[in-house]
Amino acid sequence: MALDVPTLVVDASVAAKWYLPDEDYANQASALLGHFRQGKIKLVAPEQIRYEVPSAITVATRGRAPRLTLEQGRRAIEEFLALELETLGDDDLVILAYEVVHECGCAFYDVLYLALAQEMGVPFITADGRLYRRVRTIPTVLWIGDFPTVIA
């Protein structure tokens, strides 16, 4: 991958849509993934994404009307892990996230993505409407519905 490609912090609300095509903004999320696979962008995330995305996929395999079969869910999780998305996390990120929580009033786990983006000095892209409404005034926060124009 070229060193001069844009880097984005991607959250689980976007990454889960790569495997749940019936969700809103799944097409934009798939386009983002396509850019990543083609080396046009670099995607990074806090370590927790490795658990949040499989959790969302698992939820889609349960209940009275599952959206995915058990086999589809397993394959989706395997595909996600095979992406080898770069994940980061350390004590400094935890402390920064704690401070950001009190600035924006968001959940700690959500803020880890925003804090990582701030720490790295790169944009953060989300499909979590509630989170986006709280932090959209931050210039580096991007809405998945605006992709790909937000990185053009």
C-alpha positions as CSV (number, residue, x, y, z in Angstrom):
1,M,0.0,0.0,0.0
2,A,1.3,3.4,-0.9
3,L,2.4,5.6,2.0
4,D,0.5,8.7,0.8
5,V,-3.0,7.2,0.8
6,P,-5.5,8.8,3.2
7,T,-5.9,7.0,6.6
8,L,-9.3,6.8,8.3
9,V,-10.3,5.4,11.7
10,V,-13.3,3.2,10.9
11,D,-15.8,2.2,13.6
12,A,-17.7,-1.0,14.0
13,S,-21.0,0.6,12.9
14,V,-19.4,0.9,9.4
15,A,-17.4,-2.4,9.4
16,A,-20.5,-4.4,10.4
17,K,-22.3,-3.2,7.3
18,W,-19.6,-4.9,5.1
19,Y,-21.4,-8.2,6.2
20,L,-24.9,-7.0,6.7
21,P,-26.0,-5.7,3.3
22,D,-29.6,-5.1,4.3
23,E,-28.6,-2.2,6.5
24,D,-28.8,1.5,5.7
25,Y,-25.6,2.8,4.1
26,A,-24.3,-0.7,3.4
27,N,-23.5,0.4,-0.2
28,Q,-21.3,3.3,1.1
29,A,-19.7,1.0,3.6
30,S,-18.9,-1.5,0.9
31,A,-17.4,1.2,-1.3
32,L,-15.2,2.2,1.6
33,L,-14.1,-1.5,2.0
34,G,-13.4,-1.6,-1.8
35,H,-11.2,1.5,-1.5
36,F,-9.3,-0.2,1.3
37,R,-8.9,-3.5,-0.6
38,Q,-7.6,-1.5,-3.6
39,G,-5.1,0.3,-1.5
40,K,-6.7,3.7,-2.1
41,I,-7.2,4.3,1.7
42,K,-5.8,2.8,4.9
43,L,-8.3,1.9,7.6
44,V,-7.4,1.5,11.3
45,A,-9.4,1.0,14.4
46,P,-9.1,0.5,18.2
47,E,-8.6,-3.2,19.2
48,Q,-12.2,-3.5,20.3
49,I,-13.4,-3.6,16.6
50,R,-12.2,-7.2,16.6
51,Y,-15.0,-8.0,19.0
52,E,-17.7,-5.5,18.1
53,V,-18.0,-6.6,14.5
54,P,-18.2,-10.3,15.2
55,S,-20.8,-9.5,17.9
56,A,-23.0,-7.6,15.4
57,I,-22.7,-10.5,13.0
58,T,-23.6,-13.0,15.8
59,V,-26.7,-10.9,16.7
60,A,-27.7,-11.1,13.0
61,T,-27.7,-15.0,13.2
62,R,-30.0,-15.1,16.2
63,G,-33.7,-14.6,17.0
64,R,-36.9,-15.8,15.3
65,A,-35.9,-14.3,11.9
66,P,-32.2,-14.4,11.6
67,R,-30.7,-12.2,8.9
68,L,-27.7,-14.6,8.4
69,T,-27.4,-18.4,8.7
70,L,-24.9,-19.7,11.2
71,E,-22.6,-20.6,8.3
72,Q,-23.0,-17.2,6.7
73,G,-22.1,-15.7,10.1
74,R,-19.0,-17.8,10.5
75,R,-17.8,-16.9,7.0
76,A,-18.5,-13.2,7.6
77,I,-16.4,-13.3,10.8
78,E,-13.6,-15.2,9.1
79,E,-13.7,-12.7,6.2
80,F,-13.5,-9.8,8.7
81,L,-10.6,-11.2,10.5
82,A,-8.8,-12.0,7.3
83,L,-8.8,-8.3,6.4
84,E,-6.1,-7.9,9.0
85,L,-7.4,-4.4,9.7
86,E,-4.7,-2.6,11.7
87,T,-5.9,-2.2,15.3
88,L,-4.3,-0.1,17.9
89,G,-4.7,0.5,21.5
90,D,-2.6,1.4,24.5
91,D,-2.9,3.1,27.9
92,D,-2.6,6.6,26.4
93,L,-5.6,5.9,24.2
94,V,-7.7,4.9,27.2
95,I,-6.8,8.0,29.1
96,L,-7.4,10.2,26.0
97,A,-10.8,8.5,25.5
98,Y,-11.7,9.2,29.1
99,E,-11.1,12.9,28.6
100,V,-13.0,12.9,25.3
101,V,-16.0,11.2,26.9
102,H,-16.5,14.2,29.1
103,E,-16.1,16.7,26.2
104,C,-18.7,15.1,24.0
105,G,-20.9,13.1,26.3
106,C,-20.7,9.9,24.3
107,A,-20.2,6.3,25.4
108,F,-16.6,5.3,26.3
109,Y,-16.4,2.5,23.7
110,D,-17.7,4.8,21.0
111,V,-15.2,7.5,22.0
112,L,-12.2,5.1,21.7
113,Y,-12.6,5.5,17.9
114,L,-12.8,9.3,18.0
115,A,-9.8,9.4,20.4
116,L,-7.7,7.2,18.2
117,A,-8.5,9.5,15.2
118,Q,-7.5,12.5,17.3
119,E,-4.3,10.8,18.5
120,M,-3.3,9.9,15.0
121,G,-4.5,13.2,13.4
122,V,-6.7,11.5,10.9
123,P,-10.5,11.5,10.1
124,F,-12.9,9.2,11.8
125,I,-15.8,7.7,9.8
126,T,-19.0,6.3,11.5
127,A,-22.4,5.0,10.6
128,D,-23.7,5.4,14.2
129,G,-26.3,8.2,13.8
130,R,-26.6,9.0,17.5
131,L,-22.8,9.3,17.9
132,Y,-22.5,11.3,14.7
133,R,-25.1,13.8,15.9
134,R,-23.1,14.4,19.1
135,V,-19.7,14.9,17.4
136,R,-20.5,16.1,13.9
137,T,-19.2,19.6,14.7
138,I,-15.7,18.1,14.9
139,P,-14.2,18.8,11.4
140,T,-12.5,15.4,11.2
141,V,-15.7,13.3,11.9
142,L,-17.2,11.9,8.7
143,W,-20.6,10.4,8.1
144,I,-20.7,7.1,6.0
145,G,-23.6,8.5,4.0
146,D,-21.3,11.1,2.6
147,F,-18.7,8.5,1.3
148,P,-16.9,8.7,-1.1
149,T,-17.1,12.5,-1.4
150,V,-15.7,13.0,2.1
151,I,-12.3,11.8,1.1
152,A,-12.1,13.0,-2.4
